[in-house]
């Protein structure tokens, strides 16, 4: 699987192998509401200069092979308005770990979208004209 920042691919196809060189992780682009269903992602290129922060609501999955046991250590990073945070870590996952992370990814992205709508709705009208 050649890294391309524009091609959508099911995460389960990449989850069994280490991330390719030159990428920071897999950026989640589509997530099904059905538990354990497909996550569609694109490769997110590794930063070339200063740290490249994720945009608000962006969710990036990274993984590395564990030193023993053949599993993967998986981490989810979430972009917020002012920072990027580690959302969750799953140590030593085996096989197609996309099913394990799916509920957290789905719920986080849905919650972030709901909070964004609520925040916009609660802003005074004078602030909404500038947003």
HELIX and SHEET records of a PDB file:
HELIX    1   1 UNK A   11  UNK A   14  1                                   4    
HELIX    2   2 UNK A   98  UNK A  122  1                                  25    
HELIX    3   3 UNK A  125  UNK A  128  1                                   4    
SHEET    1   A 6 UNK A   9  UNK A  10  0                                        
SHEET    2   A 6 UNK A  39  UNK A  45 -1                                        
SHEET    3   A 6 UNK A  23  UNK A  31 -1                                        
SHEET    4   A 6 UNK A  59  UNK A  65 -1                                        
SHEET    5   A 6 UNK A  72  UNK A  79 -1                                        
SHEET    6   A 6 UNK A  84  UNK A  93 -1                                        
END                                                                             
